[in-house]
Amino acid sequence: MTVVTEREVVGDDVLKRLLINFPRSTYCFAYGSAVFAQKNQKVGEIVDLVFVVDDPLQWHTENLKMNPSHYSAVKHLGAKMITYIQENLGCGIYYNTFAMVDQHLLKYGVISTDAALDDLINWTHAYIAGRLHKPVRDLQPTTNPELVKYTNQNHESALRAALLQLPETITKFDLYYSITELSYIGDSRMIIGENPNKVQNIVASNASGFDAIYLPLIKKLYPLVKITVDNIVVQNMSSASRLQHLLRLPAHLQQHMAHKVRGSFGTGMFSNYDNIEEIMEELSTSDDIPHILRDSLANLVWFSSIRQTATGFFSTGVFGSLKYAFEKLKKALFSNN
């Protein structure tokens, strides 16, 4: 039964006006259920933002003057400590939660341009990269050509990773579901505190957003994959095609897969290969690609989610972290009521 919500999603004009309350960023986007309506779910109370900034120390220095109340007690240690926590303890991103701006409750993250690029290219944490697998609302579009280039590459990596887990013929919904699920596989927060239907709700409510990102990429990857007039996705399942996908996966995911393969097969056929390309070539003929890729991604996302959750105790404080966890749990429990 579809929920009739009293709260409406926050519009672009309102979101863009929020930015005048913050220091200038290289790129800023909004995401989450307060921005995108999700099927069978109430509109979120908290607006989620991410600021990509060239100099996080300067940004936090300015933001501490503009918005000191947004920070936990760590603000008393200064911008240098906040930047250190951001760049060394988590996934390169520092979050302030429950920040009230213009009568809107915000949760916003700050990440350096360098850290964002690294994650988009390599999936070092698959954290900001995972956020950007899905449609987002650009509030401060970037003029940085590398961010544009590698955001597009990140989308292509997500498409390739999804295809490697799927059969020859699938629906467009199945493809978008698999892409969206990439950043939630293994996420410790999905065990408790998240709506178990979150992935399905995201995809079902924003087909046009996914189309805008991924239909051009499907055309680009032809003849490895194509979409029919009936919106059925058909992919080439040959080992040569699989190898093309495997070789273009982000480096950190490839490393996890190589480790998984060596561990899975012990002293078997993969143990003598030190070269990632050779391992990917051998793997391309295996029926275990979906299992190995999924387990490898789950390990990567698990460790990243644990790191980021632990960082939250510094950035948000113990009380704030527990409050945020309680709100997420409450949302999960009552999202379908």
Residue frames relative to the residue before (quaternion, step in Angstrom):
aa qw qx qy qz dx dy dz
M 1.0000 0.0000 0.0000 0.0000 0.00 0.00 0.00
T 0.3992 -0.7361 0.4972 0.2271 3.59 -0.72 1.07
V 0.3986 -0.7206 0.5208 0.2249 3.54 -0.91 0.97
V 0.2603 -0.7218 0.6171 0.1743 3.56 -1.00 0.82
T 0.1965 -0.8313 0.5134 0.0824 3.57 -0.37 1.22
E 0.4189 -0.6770 0.5453 0.2622 3.52 -1.19 0.61
R 0.7097 0.4150 -0.2441 0.5143 3.58 1.06 -0.70
E 0.2845 -0.7532 0.5688 0.1680 3.56 -1.00 0.83
V 0.5892 -0.5474 0.4366 0.4032 3.55 -1.21 0.45
V 0.5194 -0.6429 0.4698 0.3102 3.55 -1.16 0.68
G 0.3933 -0.7604 0.4766 0.1998 3.56 -0.72 1.08
D 0.6915 -0.5003 0.3380 0.3965 3.55 -1.29 0.41
D 0.6496 0.5320 -0.3308 0.4308 3.60 0.89 -0.87
V 0.6613 0.4951 -0.2979 0.4783 3.56 0.97 -0.87
L 0.6545 0.5222 -0.3140 0.4475 3.56 0.93 -0.90
K 0.6817 0.4917 -0.2960 0.4537 3.58 0.89 -0.89
R 0.6226 0.5384 -0.3443 0.4516 3.59 1.10 -0.62
L 0.5712 0.6006 -0.3796 0.4111 3.57 1.15 -0.54
L 0.6199 0.6067 -0.3420 0.3616 3.57 1.06 -0.74
I 0.5790 0.5920 -0.3942 0.3986 3.62 1.10 -0.46
N 0.6306 0.5423 -0.3254 0.4498 3.58 1.27 -0.30
F 0.7188 0.4039 -0.2283 0.5178 3.58 1.29 0.00
P 0.6026 -0.5263 0.4353 0.4128 3.58 -1.24 0.31
R 0.6457 -0.5370 0.3891 0.3786 3.54 -1.26 0.49
S 0.1347 -0.7848 0.6013 0.0664 3.56 -1.06 0.80
T 0.5692 -0.5736 0.4641 0.3628 3.55 -1.33 0.30
Y 0.7778 -0.0491 0.0850 0.6208 3.54 1.09 -0.79
C 0.0252 0.7847 -0.6192 0.0158 3.56 -1.02 0.75
F 0.0291 0.7928 -0.6081 0.0283 3.56 -0.95 0.88
A 0.3028 -0.7214 0.5958 0.1814 3.52 -1.31 0.48
Y 0.0015 -0.7854 0.6186 -0.0234 3.55 -1.17 0.63
G 0.6138 0.5973 -0.3896 0.3387 3.55 -1.28 -0.04
S 0.7176 -0.5140 0.3082 0.3547 3.51 -1.38 0.26
A 0.5878 0.5404 -0.3951 0.4543 3.62 1.21 -0.06
V 0.7056 0.4375 -0.2287 0.5084 3.54 1.31 -0.43
F 0.7710 0.1858 -0.0962 0.6014 3.57 1.08 -0.81
A 0.4053 -0.6978 0.5333 0.2538 3.57 -0.72 1.04
Q 0.1398 -0.7918 0.5912 0.0627 3.55 -0.96 0.88
K 0.5830 -0.6261 0.4052 0.3223 3.52 -0.99 0.96
N 0.8606 0.0830 -0.0857 0.4951 3.57 -1.06 0.88
Q 0.6764 0.4598 -0.2979 0.4923 3.58 1.12 0.55
K 0.4957 -0.6494 0.4880 0.3072 3.54 -1.02 0.79
V 0.5630 -0.5872 0.4573 0.3592 3.55 -1.16 0.63
G 0.5076 -0.6932 0.4297 0.2778 3.55 -0.87 0.98
E 0.4763 -0.6693 0.4981 0.2776 3.53 -1.18 0.63
I 0.7439 0.3899 -0.2042 0.5029 3.59 1.08 -0.70
V 0.3061 -0.7322 0.5845 0.1693 3.55 -0.91 1.01
D 0.2200 -0.7900 0.5636 0.0991 3.58 -0.72 1.09
L 0.0015 -0.7957 0.6042 -0.0430 3.57 -0.81 1.07
V 0.0976 -0.7448 0.6507 0.1113 3.55 -1.30 0.39
F 0.1671 -0.7586 0.6250 0.0774 3.53 -0.97 1.00
V 0.1535 -0.7455 0.6423 0.0899 3.56 -0.87 0.99
V 0.0168 -0.8336 0.5480 -0.0673 3.58 -0.55 1.19
D 0.5169 -0.6560 0.4547 0.3094 3.56 -1.06 0.74
D 0.7995 0.1390 -0.0406 0.5829 3.58 0.98 -0.87
P 0.2315 -0.8220 0.4999 0.1442 3.62 0.01 1.22
L 0.6019 0.5571 -0.3698 0.4367 3.62 1.07 -0.64
Q 0.6686 0.4770 -0.2966 0.4873 3.58 0.89 -0.90
W 0.6462 0.5308 -0.3292 0.4385 3.60 0.94 -0.86
H 0.6920 0.4585 -0.2862 0.4785 3.60 0.84 -0.92
T 0.5951 0.5599 -0.3652 0.4460 3.61 1.05 -0.68
E 0.6904 0.4592 -0.2696 0.4896 3.57 0.91 -0.92
N 0.6852 0.4986 -0.2970 0.4401 3.59 0.93 -0.87
L 0.5923 0.5597 -0.3626 0.4522 3.57 1.14 -0.56
K 0.6541 0.4846 -0.3041 0.4948 3.57 1.14 -0.61
M 0.7115 0.4617 -0.2522 0.4659 3.56 1.00 -0.87
N 0.8283 0.0917 0.0270 0.5521 3.57 0.93 -0.97
P 0.0113 0.8456 -0.5338 0.0037 3.63 0.65 0.98
S 0.6338 0.5632 -0.3365 0.4097 3.59 1.07 -0.66
H 0.5714 0.6108 -0.3795 0.3954 3.60 1.22 -0.33
Y 0.6959 0.4853 -0.2607 0.4608 3.57 1.17 -0.57
S 0.5042 -0.6107 0.5160 0.3264 3.53 -1.27 0.50
A 0.7738 -0.3421 0.2493 0.4712 3.56 -1.28 -0.22
V 0.5131 0.6508 -0.4204 0.3695 3.59 1.22 -0.32
K 0.5104 0.6560 -0.4214 0.3628 3.62 1.19 -0.36
H 0.6165 0.5660 -0.3472 0.4231 3.58 1.13 -0.60
L 0.6357 0.5060 -0.3286 0.4815 3.59 1.27 -0.26
G 0.5576 -0.6672 0.3520 0.3463 3.55 1.29 -0.02
A 0.7075 -0.4901 0.3341 0.3843 3.52 -1.37 0.31
K 0.6069 0.5672 -0.3613 0.4236 3.59 1.07 -0.66
M 0.6744 0.4754 -0.2989 0.4795 3.60 0.94 -0.84
I 0.6209 0.5322 -0.3428 0.4624 3.58 1.00 -0.76
T 0.6656 0.4933 -0.2966 0.4750 3.58 0.94 -0.88
Y 0.6217 0.5340 -0.3391 0.4618 3.58 1.04 -0.75
I 0.6442 0.5085 -0.3192 0.4739 3.60 0.92 -0.88
Q 0.6487 0.5363 -0.3136 0.4397 3.56 0.92 -0.94
E 0.7948 0.3753 -0.1723 0.4447 3.56 0.74 -1.05
N 0.7864 0.3590 -0.1722 0.4723 3.60 1.15 -0.37
L 0.7588 0.4293 -0.2258 0.4348 3.61 1.00 -0.63
G 0.7870 0.2910 -0.1569 0.5208 3.57 1.07 -0.55
C 0.7228 -0.3838 0.3291 0.4710 3.54 -0.93 -0.99
G 0.6943 -0.4908 0.2634 0.4557 3.53 1.14 0.67
I 0.7044 0.4124 -0.2521 0.5199 3.56 1.29 0.08
Y 0.2014 -0.7739 0.5950 0.0808 3.57 -1.01 0.92
Y 0.1601 -0.8173 0.5510 0.0525 3.58 -0.71 1.12
N 0.1415 -0.7016 0.6885 0.1173 3.49 -1.25 0.72
T 0.1254 -0.8109 0.5702 0.0400 3.58 -0.80 0.99
F 0.8214 0.2224 -0.1929 0.4885 3.54 -1.30 0.48
A 0.3285 0.7234 -0.5284 0.2992 3.57 0.95 0.93
M 0.2353 -0.7867 0.5571 0.1236 3.57 -0.68 1.08
V 0.0830 0.7829 -0.6066 0.1106 3.57 -0.68 1.16
D 0.8419 -0.0866 0.0207 0.5322 3.57 -0.71 1.11
Q 0.6842 -0.5168 0.2609 0.4434 3.55 0.95 1.00
H 0.5991 0.4967 -0.3828 0.4978 3.57 1.20 0.53
L 0.3486 -0.7256 0.5591 0.1988 3.54 -0.97 0.92
L 0.0993 -0.8315 0.5466 -0.0034 3.57 -0.66 1.15
K 0.0807 -0.6812 0.7151 0.1348 3.43 -1.46 0.37
Y 0.0736 0.8288 -0.5506 0.0662 3.59 -0.55 1.06
G 0.2512 -0.7676 0.5790 0.1117 3.49 -1.10 0.87
V 0.2021 -0.7574 0.6124 0.1025 3.52 -1.22 0.64
I 0.0529 0.7923 -0.6026 0.0798 3.57 -0.77 1.06
S 0.4814 -0.6630 0.4824 0.3097 3.57 -1.02 0.73
T 0.6215 -0.5403 0.4128 0.3891 3.57 -1.19 0.51
D 0.6501 0.5270 -0.3187 0.4450 3.58 0.96 -0.87
A 0.6786 0.4803 -0.2956 0.4705 3.60 0.92 -0.89
A 0.6285 0.5302 -0.3343 0.4605 3.58 1.04 -0.74
L 0.6577 0.5069 -0.3087 0.4639 3.57 0.93 -0.89
D 0.6402 0.5312 -0.3263 0.4489 3.57 0.95 -0.86
D 0.6933 0.4665 -0.2880 0.4677 3.59 0.89 -0.86
L 0.6343 0.5315 -0.3305 0.4538 3.58 1.01 -0.76
I 0.7069 0.4605 -0.2560 0.4719 3.57 0.99 -0.87
N 0.8400 0.2657 -0.0725 0.4675 3.55 0.68 -1.16
W 0.2769 -0.7502 0.5298 0.2826 3.59 1.22 -0.46
T 0.0560 0.8325 -0.5443 0.0875 3.55 0.93 0.96
H 0.7824 0.1372 -0.0757 0.6028 3.55 1.06 -0.81
A 0.2443 -0.7788 0.5229 0.2457 3.58 1.25 -0.45
Y 0.4152 0.7230 -0.4517 0.3176 3.57 1.08 0.71
I 0.7425 0.2939 -0.1988 0.5682 3.59 0.55 -1.09
A 0.5801 0.5690 -0.3704 0.4500 3.59 1.12 -0.59
G 0.6662 0.5064 -0.2924 0.4628 3.57 0.97 -0.88
R 0.6012 0.5493 -0.3535 0.4603 3.57 1.03 -0.76
L 0.7558 0.4070 -0.2001 0.4724 3.55 0.96 -0.93
H 0.4239 0.6446 -0.5036 0.3889 3.60 1.19 0.36
K 0.7218 0.4058 -0.2173 0.5168 3.54 1.12 -0.74
P 0.6280 -0.5072 0.4046 0.4297 3.60 -1.21 0.24
V 0.0583 -0.7677 0.6375 0.0284 3.56 -1.08 0.78
R 0.4420 -0.6620 0.5298 0.2927 3.56 -1.30 0.26
D 0.2695 -0.7737 0.5542 0.1471 3.59 -0.44 1.20
L 0.1415 -0.8038 0.5754 0.0527 3.57 -0.69 1.13
Q 0.7490 0.1065 -0.0657 0.6506 3.56 1.13 -0.74
P 0.2184 -0.8047 0.5354 0.1348 3.62 0.10 1.22
T 0.4407 -0.7142 0.4806 0.2547 3.54 -1.01 0.79
T 0.2550 -0.7297 0.6095 0.1762 3.53 -1.24 0.57
N 0.4645 0.6627 -0.4461 0.3821 3.56 1.33 0.14
P 0.3770 -0.7661 0.4649 0.2342 3.63 -0.41 1.14
E 0.6222 0.5386 -0.3527 0.4453 3.61 1.10 -0.59
L 0.6368 0.5143 -0.3366 0.4656 3.60 0.99 -0.73
V 0.6330 0.5160 -0.3261 0.4762 3.57 1.02 -0.77
K 0.6761 0.5127 -0.2917 0.4415 3.58 0.83 -1.04
Y 0.7780 0.3791 -0.2058 0.4569 3.57 0.72 -1.05
T 0.5221 0.5592 -0.4331 0.4766 3.58 1.23 -0.10
N 0.6472 0.4975 -0.3060 0.4898 3.57 1.02 -0.80
Q 0.6425 0.5112 -0.3253 0.4691 3.59 1.00 -0.78
N 0.6172 0.5469 -0.3334 0.4569 3.57 1.06 -0.75
H 0.6292 0.5173 -0.3265 0.4795 3.58 1.03 -0.76
E 0.6622 0.4976 -0.3090 0.4673 3.58 0.95 -0.86
S 0.6241 0.5318 -0.3354 0.4638 3.59 1.03 -0.76
A 0.6476 0.5140 -0.3158 0.4656 3.59 0.99 -0.84
L 0.6387 0.5220 -0.3241 0.4632 3.58 0.99 -0.81
R 0.6713 0.4920 -0.3003 0.4660 3.59 0.89 -0.90
A 0.6601 0.5079 -0.3123 0.4570 3.60 0.92 -0.88
A 0.6456 0.5116 -0.3184 0.4691 3.58 1.03 -0.75
L 0.6614 0.5200 -0.3118 0.4416 3.58 0.87 -0.94
L 0.6432 0.5418 -0.3249 0.4326 3.58 1.00 -0.76
Q 0.6966 0.4516 -0.2728 0.4862 3.59 1.20 -0.39
L 0.6966 0.5031 -0.2434 0.4498 3.56 1.27 -0.30
P 0.5596 -0.6064 0.4413 0.3527 3.59 -1.20 0.44
E 0.7619 -0.4103 0.2598 0.4286 3.55 -1.32 0.05
T 0.8049 0.1547 -0.0516 0.5705 3.58 0.91 -0.92
I 0.0847 0.7949 -0.5879 0.1239 3.56 -0.75 1.11
T 0.5127 -0.5908 0.5048 0.3651 3.53 -1.29 0.19
K 0.6366 -0.5161 0.4059 0.4045 3.52 -1.28 0.34
F 0.6092 0.5528 -0.3448 0.4522 3.58 1.07 -0.73
D 0.6393 0.5322 -0.3252 0.4498 3.59 0.96 -0.88
L 0.6506 0.5162 -0.3131 0.4608 3.57 0.99 -0.84
Y 0.6946 0.4647 -0.2818 0.4713 3.58 0.83 -0.95
Y 0.5955 0.5493 -0.3580 0.4643 3.57 1.11 -0.63
S 0.6780 0.4959 -0.2919 0.4574 3.57 0.88 -0.95
I 0.6303 0.5247 -0.3267 0.4698 3.59 1.04 -0.76
T 0.6776 0.4947 -0.2886 0.4614 3.57 0.87 -0.96
E 0.6616 0.5382 -0.2992 0.4279 3.56 1.00 -0.86
L 0.4960 0.6924 -0.4235 0.3084 3.61 1.14 -0.52
S 0.7548 0.4001 -0.2183 0.4717 3.58 0.86 -0.92
Y 0.6780 0.4624 -0.2989 0.4869 3.60 1.27 0.01
I 0.4952 0.6438 -0.4399 0.3832 3.60 1.21 -0.29
G 0.8370 0.1599 -0.1295 0.5071 3.58 -0.63 1.08
D 0.4668 0.6819 -0.4533 0.3342 3.60 1.24 -0.14
S 0.4532 -0.7188 0.4606 0.2564 3.56 -0.63 1.15
R 0.6381 0.5520 -0.3261 0.4263 3.59 1.12 -0.61
M 0.5954 0.5681 -0.3684 0.4325 3.60 1.23 -0.29
I 0.5397 0.6207 -0.4024 0.4020 3.59 1.23 -0.30
I 0.7711 -0.0757 0.0720 0.6281 3.53 1.03 -0.86
G 0.7517 0.3999 -0.2826 0.4418 3.56 -0.96 0.82
E 0.7269 0.3304 -0.2506 0.5474 3.59 1.24 0.11
N 0.5612 -0.5816 0.4757 0.3471 3.53 -1.17 0.63
P 0.4297 -0.7248 0.4680 0.2664 3.63 -0.62 1.03
N 0.6920 0.4376 -0.2711 0.5062 3.59 1.24 -0.38
K 0.2714 0.8204 -0.4774 0.1593 3.57 1.27 0.25
V 0.6747 0.5029 -0.3070 0.4445 3.60 0.80 -0.99
Q 0.6645 0.5078 -0.2987 0.4598 3.56 0.88 -0.96
N 0.6648 0.5122 -0.3036 0.4511 3.58 0.95 -0.86
I 0.6269 0.5399 -0.3327 0.4527 3.57 1.02 -0.80
V 0.7099 0.4651 -0.2643 0.4581 3.56 0.81 -1.03
A 0.6779 0.5231 -0.3021 0.4189 3.57 0.85 -0.97
S 0.7380 0.4381 -0.2279 0.4599 3.57 1.10 -0.65
N 0.7947 0.2769 -0.1378 0.5222 3.61 1.17 -0.21
A 0.0827 0.8379 -0.5329 0.0841 3.56 0.93 0.90
S 0.6552 0.5264 -0.3237 0.4346 3.59 0.95 -0.84
G 0.6316 0.5339 -0.3276 0.4568 3.59 1.08 -0.70
F 0.6552 0.4870 -0.3007 0.4931 3.56 1.02 -0.81
D 0.6094 0.5575 -0.3455 0.4455 3.57 1.02 -0.79
A 0.6648 0.5303 -0.3071 0.4272 3.56 0.88 -0.97
I 0.6947 0.4577 -0.2690 0.4854 3.57 1.07 -0.73
Y 0.8456 0.3233 -0.1125 0.4096 3.53 0.59 -1.21
L 0.5608 0.5972 -0.4195 0.3909 3.64 1.04 -0.38
P 0.6492 0.4909 -0.3417 0.4699 3.65 0.92 -0.71
L 0.6553 0.5111 -0.3187 0.4559 3.59 1.05 -0.71
I 0.5972 0.5442 -0.3601 0.4664 3.58 1.09 -0.65
K 0.6516 0.4991 -0.3090 0.4804 3.56 0.99 -0.83
K 0.6365 0.5415 -0.3222 0.4447 3.58 1.03 -0.81
L 0.7364 0.4348 -0.2312 0.4639 3.58 0.97 -0.85
Y 0.3901 0.6982 -0.5028 0.3279 3.61 1.22 0.10
P 0.6036 -0.1450 -0.7833 -0.0330 1.72 -1.99 1.54
L 0.3596 0.7321 -0.5113 0.2708 3.62 1.17 0.35
V 0.7874 -0.0086 0.0368 0.6153 3.56 1.13 -0.68
K 0.0049 -0.7840 0.6208 0.0004 3.54 -1.16 0.62
I 0.2725 -0.7363 0.5905 0.1866 3.54 -1.30 0.29
T 0.3863 -0.7466 0.5018 0.2038 3.55 -0.85 1.01
V 0.6797 -0.4728 0.3632 0.4273 3.56 -1.31 0.13
D 0.6735 0.4673 -0.2875 0.4954 3.59 1.25 -0.38
N 0.5038 -0.6797 0.3943 0.3587 3.57 1.32 0.32
I 0.4189 0.6449 -0.5078 0.3883 3.55 1.02 0.85
V 0.2853 -0.7571 0.5686 0.1491 3.55 -0.87 1.00
V 0.0525 -0.7901 0.6104 -0.0185 3.55 -0.80 1.08
Q 0.0622 -0.8180 0.5716 0.0136 3.57 -0.78 1.01
N 0.5122 -0.6130 0.5176 0.3066 3.50 -1.30 0.56
M 0.2098 -0.8225 0.5232 0.0763 3.60 -0.61 1.16
S 0.3731 0.7362 -0.4961 0.2695 3.62 1.19 0.23
S 0.6179 -0.5555 0.4030 0.3837 3.57 -1.19 0.52
A 0.6121 0.5497 -0.3515 0.4468 3.59 1.09 -0.65
S 0.6613 0.4912 -0.2992 0.4815 3.57 1.00 -0.80
R 0.6383 0.5225 -0.3224 0.4643 3.56 0.98 -0.83
L 0.6356 0.5358 -0.3277 0.4489 3.55 1.02 -0.81
Q 0.6207 0.5407 -0.3505 0.4467 3.59 0.96 -0.77
H 0.6551 0.4903 -0.3090 0.4847 3.58 0.99 -0.80
L 0.6685 0.5262 -0.3071 0.4265 3.58 0.82 -0.98
L 0.6905 0.4907 -0.2827 0.4500 3.57 0.94 -0.90
R 0.7130 0.4322 -0.2549 0.4898 3.58 1.20 -0.43
L 0.4260 0.6800 -0.4846 0.3483 3.59 1.21 0.23
P 0.6157 -0.5536 0.3971 0.3960 3.62 -1.14 0.50
A 0.6364 -0.6030 0.3389 0.3414 3.54 -1.03 0.90
H 0.6832 0.4963 -0.3148 0.4334 3.59 0.87 -0.87
L 0.6269 0.5068 -0.3344 0.4882 3.58 1.08 -0.65
Q 0.6168 0.5368 -0.3445 0.4612 3.59 0.99 -0.75
Q 0.6496 0.5209 -0.3149 0.4556 3.57 0.98 -0.84
H 0.6423 0.5072 -0.3160 0.4799 3.56 0.99 -0.82
M 0.6553 0.5083 -0.3119 0.4636 3.58 0.98 -0.82
A 0.6372 0.5227 -0.3274 0.4621 3.59 0.98 -0.80
H 0.6506 0.5048 -0.3083 0.4763 3.56 1.01 -0.83
K 0.6485 0.5178 -0.3103 0.4638 3.55 0.99 -0.85
V 0.6542 0.5182 -0.3064 0.4578 3.55 0.97 -0.89
R 0.6726 0.4824 -0.3057 0.4706 3.59 0.85 -0.89
G 0.6729 0.4936 -0.3032 0.4599 3.56 0.97 -0.83
S 0.6605 0.5297 -0.3011 0.4388 3.56 1.04 -0.85
F 0.7873 0.3442 -0.1602 0.4858 3.52 0.94 -0.91
G 0.3888 -0.7603 0.4576 0.2477 3.56 1.29 0.10
T 0.7955 -0.2184 0.1924 0.5315 3.56 -0.62 -1.09
G 0.3860 0.7581 -0.4466 0.2773 3.57 1.27 0.39
M 0.8628 -0.2493 0.1078 0.4264 3.47 -1.33 -0.38
F 0.7021 0.4728 -0.2928 0.4447 3.61 1.10 -0.48
S 0.5559 0.6866 -0.3775 0.2777 3.58 1.12 -0.50
N 0.6799 0.5026 -0.2958 0.4446 3.60 1.14 -0.44
Y 0.6131 0.5686 -0.3438 0.4272 3.59 1.28 -0.13
D 0.1508 -0.7740 0.6100 0.0779 3.55 -0.86 1.01
N 0.6440 0.5235 -0.3124 0.4621 3.56 1.18 -0.43
I 0.4824 -0.6901 0.4620 0.2787 3.56 -0.76 1.10
E 0.6467 0.5316 -0.3330 0.4340 3.59 0.92 -0.82
E 0.6493 0.5054 -0.3202 0.4695 3.57 0.98 -0.75
I 0.6421 0.5134 -0.3235 0.4685 3.56 1.01 -0.78
M 0.6566 0.5019 -0.3099 0.4700 3.57 0.96 -0.85
E 0.6342 0.5323 -0.3313 0.4525 3.59 1.03 -0.76
E 0.6644 0.4850 -0.2989 0.4838 3.57 0.96 -0.84
L 0.6535 0.5285 -0.3053 0.4476 3.56 1.02 -0.85
S 0.5901 0.6223 -0.3618 0.3655 3.59 1.08 -0.69
T 0.6931 0.4492 -0.2731 0.4931 3.60 1.20 -0.42
S 0.5744 0.6185 -0.3607 0.3967 3.57 1.31 -0.07
D 0.4477 -0.6682 0.5278 0.2729 3.56 -1.20 0.61
D 0.6182 0.5883 -0.3257 0.4070 3.58 1.29 -0.22
I 0.3181 0.7798 -0.4975 0.2079 3.61 1.22 0.13
P 0.6790 0.4874 -0.3318 0.4374 3.67 0.71 -0.91
H 0.6682 0.5062 -0.2982 0.4565 3.58 0.93 -0.93
I 0.6843 0.4858 -0.2885 0.4610 3.59 0.86 -0.95
L 0.6605 0.5005 -0.3128 0.4641 3.58 0.92 -0.86
R 0.6775 0.5001 -0.3011 0.4474 3.58 0.87 -0.93
D 0.6697 0.4877 -0.3026 0.4712 3.59 0.92 -0.87
S 0.6448 0.5216 -0.3197 0.4582 3.57 1.01 -0.80
L 0.6649 0.4908 -0.2954 0.4794 3.55 0.96 -0.87
A 0.6240 0.5414 -0.3369 0.4518 3.58 1.03 -0.77
N 0.6442 0.5111 -0.3203 0.4703 3.59 0.99 -0.80
L 0.6546 0.5197 -0.3069 0.4552 3.56 0.94 -0.92
V 0.7083 0.4600 -0.2613 0.4673 3.58 0.80 -1.02
W 0.6033 0.5717 -0.3556 0.4275 3.58 1.04 -0.74
F 0.7008 0.4607 -0.2755 0.4697 3.57 0.76 -1.04
S 0.6424 0.5214 -0.3276 0.4563 3.59 0.99 -0.75
S 0.6735 0.4954 -0.3050 0.4560 3.58 0.92 -0.87
I 0.6261 0.5216 -0.3338 0.4739 3.58 1.07 -0.70
R 0.6480 0.5196 -0.3117 0.4615 3.60 0.95 -0.91
Q 0.7038 0.4687 -0.2808 0.4541 3.56 0.84 -0.95
T 0.6217 0.5326 -0.3379 0.4644 3.58 1.07 -0.71
A 0.6482 0.5136 -0.3130 0.4671 3.57 0.99 -0.85
T 0.6335 0.5314 -0.3255 0.4586 3.57 1.02 -0.78
G 0.5864 0.6093 -0.3579 0.3960 3.55 1.12 -0.66
F 0.6028 0.5613 -0.3635 0.4353 3.59 1.11 -0.55
F 0.6564 0.4682 -0.3102 0.5036 3.59 1.18 -0.48
S 0.7394 0.4449 -0.2445 0.4421 3.56 0.76 -1.06
T 0.7776 0.3249 -0.1604 0.5139 3.57 1.03 -0.79
G 0.4272 -0.6706 0.4845 0.3647 3.56 1.16 -0.58
V 0.6503 -0.5370 0.3614 0.3977 3.55 -1.19 0.49
F 0.6717 0.4911 -0.3077 0.4615 3.58 0.86 -0.95
G 0.6708 0.5063 -0.3005 0.4510 3.58 0.89 -0.92
S 0.6460 0.5219 -0.3163 0.4585 3.56 1.02 -0.82
L 0.6664 0.4889 -0.2982 0.4774 3.57 0.98 -0.86
K 0.6295 0.5278 -0.3281 0.4663 3.58 1.05 -0.76
Y 0.6630 0.5013 -0.3051 0.4647 3.58 0.94 -0.89
A 0.6442 0.5172 -0.3157 0.4667 3.57 1.00 -0.86
F 0.6429 0.5207 -0.3207 0.4613 3.58 1.01 -0.82
E 0.6538 0.5121 -0.3160 0.4588 3.59 0.97 -0.85
K 0.6424 0.5126 -0.3210 0.4706 3.59 1.01 -0.79
L 0.6562 0.5111 -0.3058 0.4633 3.57 0.98 -0.86
K 0.6468 0.5161 -0.3118 0.4671 3.56 0.98 -0.87
K 0.6416 0.5223 -0.3151 0.4650 3.56 1.00 -0.84
A 0.6587 0.5116 -0.3072 0.4582 3.58 0.97 -0.87
L 0.6936 0.5012 -0.2813 0.4343 3.56 0.90 -0.94
F 0.8032 0.2982 -0.1314 0.4987 3.56 0.98 -0.83
S 0.3737 0.7683 -0.4646 0.2328 3.60 1.27 0.13
N 0.7625 0.3606 -0.1988 0.4991 3.58 1.07 -0.64
N 0.4973 0.6554 -0.4271 0.3752 3.54 1.29 0.21
